[in-house]
Amino acid sequence: MVNGEFLSQLAAVVDDKTMVAGADIGAAHSVDTSGEYPCLPELLLRPGSTEELSAIIKLCGTHQQPYVVQGGMTGVSGGATPNPGEVAISLMRLRGIEEIDENAFTVTARAGTPLEEIQQAVAVKGLSFPLDIGARGSCTVGGIAATNAGGNQVIRYGVARNLILGLEVVLADGTVLTSLTKVLKNNTGYDLKQLFIGSEGTLGVITRVVLRLVPQCETFTTFCAVNSFSDVLQLFRLSNQYFSGAVSAFEVMWQDYMAAVLAAGEDLTSPFAEQYPFYVLLEIDVERPDGAMEWFENGLAQALEQELIQDAVIAKTDSEREKLWRIREGIGEVVAQMGLAVHCDVAVDASGLEAYVTEVERNIGEQFPDNQLLVFGHLGDGNLHITVSANSEAEKTALYNIIFSSAARHGGMISGEHGLGSLKRDYLSYTRTEAEVQWMRKLKQLFDPNNCLNPHRVLG
């Protein structure tokens, strides 16, 4: 239970909108999108400023009160799900775009600002923030930075780390570390912001972010049918050679995934009359659209001539593009109907992906022949999403071991973008060395000696 002295001191430093208790907290703050192990926090704190957040965090450290940091609650690794005895600090009141600098190609926003709000605001200026994920309407820029989100356009634009120029962070002792630079080149000592990007809130609480922008592009989208994984890889190579750096998305879907999404999603239909072993959603971004459609079609014609694809459809309107992306992003409807399952997002280099998936399919098929296995993901950056149904917690553990140990054998990582949170923290050593883990623990001890900040996440 939260002690009375902490509560009384807290009441003196927060405004009347900040503190929420009991039934008023709401179930939305009890679990992230994973839905696993919900736990209502002891107290919900909703600071409206960096200064108020700093005062809250300083008090938590003084009283050794553990807390979990929450944003849009769209994570799937348990990182924002409270543990017993924790208070929750929601950053949703720290919302708003502070500046769009058209000359510097940057936007500065507070941590609780939804991704879609940023995308729409900069679009008015003819600019784009090119990181995009399916949860764009709910996920926040602070969460994107804290988890080093990847998403659909990593091939061309990189992950969040590549698009963040500056941060403001509140440390575990309440210190506000401000480095809101807008310059691309900064060689003045250690780049401290990199410690916090991808740390999942375990080293500090991100409150403001400076993001890189790019000029708006014309996007061309095609959905392709492919006969083999070897052809998928050759199509990826041809696309990058022919389109010369313009490829922004290269998403691959196995046939079982395609069938499951079409069965679960409302008004979803396949673009093709026949079924194929693999499907690829390919996009290119072009800054000068004149003649680009002909160029795009000629590239696809080459792939057809080389028999790398068996069929293809090109989205001619935004509505058609949205329908194609609904197939790729339709896993949510499948998961809602699946029940107990494991959801993994491993990263393996493209050359090793086929052998990796073959091994996982074989081992799961031998041990759990009746479990549904779905594979899809961002093949362009080697990040695959693997979802497998389970019948018990023991089965989930066994499935994690199969998927993660195979990733280790193939030189990969157990997470490409979703992070570890609390659900996958115990598997960290599968793909990180003992020395790496030890130094992670030393950093955690240095930044958070009382272990109050997102404890028991990332590191066990």
N, C-alpha and C positions, 0 to 999 in steps of 0.2 A: 504493500500500500504506500501511496505517496505521503510523506510525513507532513505534519501540520505546519512546522516551521518553514519548510520549503514553500508550501502554499501561501502562507501569509506574506513572505518576502516576494513571492511571485506577483501577488495581487498589487504590490506597491510599484511594480515596474512595467505592468502591461495595461493596455486600455480595455474598456469593457467589451470590445468585440473579439478579443484575443482568446480568452479562456472559455472552453466548453467542457462540461462534465456530464457523467452519467448517460442517461438515455438520449440526451441531446446530441451526443457525439455522432451517432448514426453508423450503420453497419458498413458503409462505404469505406470507413477508415480502419476496418478490422482485417482486411485482406486485399492483396493486389490481384491482378487479373488471373494469376494461377489458380485462385480459389482454394489453395491448400492451407490448412491449419489456421483458420481465422481466429483472431484474438482481439477483442475490443481493448483499446488502450486505456490506461488508468486515467488519462487526462488528454484532451486535445488542445494544443496551443496553435494559434493562427496569427503570427506576428504580421504587422502591417508595414514594417520598415526594417532595414538592416540593423538600425540601432536597437530596436526592440528585440530582434532576434539575438543580437549580441548579449543583451542583458539576460535573456532567458537561458542561453547556453552557459553563460558564466555562472548563473545560479545552479544549473544542473551539475556543473563540475564541482562547485563548492559542496553540494549535498550528495554528490556521487549518485545522482539520479539518472539512470540510463534512459535514452530517448531514441526514437526512430524518426527519420526524416521522410516526409511524404510529399509527393507532387500530384501528378494526374492518376496515380495508382494503376498505370498501364503495364508495369513490369510483370514478368512471368517467372521470376526466380525467388520470390519471397523477400526481396530486399526491402520493401516498404511495409511488409506485414508485421505488426507488433508482436513482441514476445511478452510473456507474463511479467508484470511489474514495470513495463516501459510506458512513458508518456509519448505521444505522437506530436511532432512539430510539422504542421502542414504549411507549405509555402504558397498556397493558392491565392493569398491576399497580396503577395509580392508579385503583382502582375502589371504588365504594361510595357509598351515600347517607348524608350526614352529618346532615341535619336535614330534617324536614317540618314547616313552621310553618303550622298550620291557621288561625291568626289572621291572619297576614300573607299567606296564600295563596302560599307559596313552597316550593321544595325546593332544597336545596343538595347538590350531588353532585360527586364527583371526575371528572376528565376521561374516564377509561376506563370509565365506567358505561354499559352498553347502554341505549338508549332504552326498550326494552320493560320493562326492570327498573324504570325510573323510572315508567312508565305503570302498571305493576301495583302498585307500592308506594303511590302516591298514590291509586289507586282504592280501596284498603282504607279510606282516610280520607274517601271520598265526594268526592274531588277528581279533576281531570284535568289532565294536561299535553297541550294540544291539538295540538301539532305531531306529525304522523304520516307516516311514509314506509314503503315496502315492505320496506326492510332493517332494520326496527325491532329485530329480534332480534340483529343484529350491529353496527349502527352505534352509535357512542358519542357521549355528550353533548359531549365536547371537539371531535370532528369536526363535529358539528352546528353548534357555535358558530363554529369556524374556517372553515366553508364557507358560513355563513349559510343553512342548509338551508331549503327551502320546504315541499315535500310537498303533501298532499292537502287541507288545511283552511285555506289561506292567505286565502281570501276573508273568512272571519269573524275569524280569529285572527292573521293576519299571518305573516311569516317569522320565523326564529329571532331576528333582531335585535329584533323587537317583543316577544319573550317572555323576554329576558335582562335581568335587573336588575343583576347583578354578576359580576365575573370575578376570578380570580387568574391571573396570567401570569408566566412566566419570560422575561426579555429575553435578548438575545444575549450580554450580558456577565455573565449569571448573576443579575442583579438580580431579586428577586421583587416584582412590582407587585401589591399586594392591594387590591381594591376590591369586597368581597363585600357590598355594600349590599343590603338587602331593600326599600328604599323606592322607590315608583314615581316620586315627584317629587324631583329632585335638581338644583338649579340652582347648584351650587358650582363654577363654573369649567368647564374643558373636560371633556367626557365621553370620557375616554380609552379606555374599553372598546370604543367604536365603531370605533377603529382596528384592533382585533384581530378583531372579528367580521367574517367574510367575507374576511379577508386570507390565508386558506389556509395559515396557519402561517409566513408569510414575514416577519412582524414580531415574533413572540413565540410561546411555547408555552403554550397555555391548560391550566391544571391543575385549576381548580375553577370551578364555574358556579352562579349563583343564578338559578333559573327561576321565572317567573310561573305560577301555577296558576289554574284556573277551577273552578266547581262542576261536578260531573258532570251531564251532560245525557242526555236520551233522544234517540237518533238514529233518524231515519226515512229509509229508502233506497228509491229507485226507479231502474229501468233503463228508458230510453225509446228508442223508435225514431223517427227524424226524417228527413224527406224532403230537406231542403236546409240549407245553412249559414246562409242567411237566417233560417230557422225556428229553428235552434240559437240564434242571437243573440237573437231575439225571445223564445224560451223563457227564456233567461238573464235578460233584462230583466223579463219577467213574474214569474219566480220571486223575484227580489229585491224587486219591488214587493209581491207578494202575501204573501210570507213575512217581509217587513219585518226584514231583518238576520239571519234565522235560517239562511240558506243557508250551509253550511260546506264543501260540495264540489260542484263542477260540472265533471265530467270528460267530455271529448268524444273519441270514437273514430271514425275514418274506416272505411269498409266493408272496405278491404283489410287494415287492422290487425285488425279483428274476425275476418276469415276466417283470417288467419295464426295468431292466438292460439288459435282453436278447433282448428285443425289440429295445432298443436304441443303443446298442453296435454293432459295426461291427465285424463279424466273431465270435460272442459269441454264444455258444450253451450250453444247460444244460447237465451235466454229466449223467442225468437220463432220461429214456423214459417217466416216469410219473411225475406228479406234486405232491408236498408234502406241508404241512402247514409251515414247517420250514426247514432251511438248516444250517448246521454248518461246518465251515472251522476250522479244528483242526490241530495244529502243535506241535511237540515236538522237542527239541534240545538235541542232544546226543553227548557227547565229545568223547566217544569210540564207533564207529559205528559197530564194530564186533557183529553180532547177533542182532543188534538193529531192523532191519526190521522184523525179526521173532517176536521179543518182541512187536513191534508196531502192527503187524497183529493179534497177540494173544489178545491184548487189545481191538481191534475192534471186534474180534470174541466174546469176552465176552459181549460187548455192543449189538451185534446182538442176542446172546442167550437170553439176558434179554429183548429183543425187545425195547431197547432204541433208536436204529436206524433201519430204514427199508431197507436202501441200503447205500453203500459207495463206493467211488473210491479213490485209492491211487495214488498220483503222483509219477511216476517212473523216471522222468527226470526233469531237470530245466525248460524245455519248458512246460511240463504238469503242474508243480507247478505254473508257471507264468499265464497260462490260468485260473486256478482256482482262483488265486488272482485277475485277471482282472474282474471276476464276483463280487467279494467283493468290489473292488475299482471302480466299474463302475458307481457310482452315478454322476460323472462329466458329462457324456454323457446324463444322464437323466435330470439333472438340466439345461443343455444347451437347451433342447427342451421344458422344462416346463414353462419358463417365470417367472412371478412374483410368489414368494414362500417364505416361512420361512424355515430356516435351523437351527435346534437346536441340541445340544449335551448334554443332561441331564445326570446326574449321580445318580443312585438309587441303593441301595444294592440289590444283586441278589435275595434275598428272597422276595423283594417287587416289582420286575420288572413286573411280570405278571399282578398283580393288577393295577399297574401304567399304563401299556400300554392299558389294558382293559378300564380303566377310560378315557384315552385320546381318544381312538378310539370311545367310546360311545359319549363323549361330542362333538367331531368334527363331527361325523356322524349325530348327532341331529341338530347341528347348521349349518353345511356346508356339506350336503350330497353329493354334486357334486364335492367336492375338492379331489384331489388325495393325499393319505396319504401313505408314505413309511417309514418303520422302519427297522433298521439294526444296528449293532454295536459290541462293544467289551464286550460281555456278561461277560467274565471272570473278568473284573474290574468294572462291573455295568454301563458302559458308553454306552448309546444308542444314535444313530443319528436319528432324526425325521425330515423328510422333508414333507411339506404340500404345495400344490399349493394354490394360492390366486388370487383374482380378483381385489383387491384394497388395499391401504395402511390401510384403516380401518379394512379390513379383517385380514391383517397381525397382527395388534395390538391385535385383538380378539384371533387369533390363539396363539400368544405368551402367552397371559394371560391363555388360557386353558392349554397349555403345561407346563408352569412354575408354575402355582398355583397347578397343580396336583403333580409336583415334590416336592413342599413344603409340601403338605399333606402326601406324602409318605416318608418324611425324607430325600429327595435327595438334589441335587444342580442343579442350572440352567445351569451350564457348567462344563463338565468334562475335556475338553482339549482345546477347541477353544478360551476360554476366553470371556471377555465382550466387549472389544473394545468400539466403540461408538454405536453399534447397540443394545447391550443388557445391557448397563450400567444402564438404568432406572429400570431394574428388579432386581438389586442386592439385595434389601431388601426382596425379596421373600424368599431367603434361607440363608441370613446372618442377624444376630441380629442387632438391633440399636446400641448397644455398639460396636460391631465389625466394623460397618460402620463408626462410629465416630472416632475410633482409626485409621482406614485407612485414614481418612481425616487429622488427626493429623500428621501421618507419611508423607503424601503428602505435607502438609504445612511445615514440618520440612526440608524435602529434596529439595523442590521446592517452596520457598516462593513467587516467582513471577508468578507461575503457567504457565511457558513457555514450560515445558517438556511434550509433548504428552497431552496437556490439553483436558478436556472434554471426556476423555476415562477412562474406569473402573468406575470412580466416576463422577457423573453429575455435 
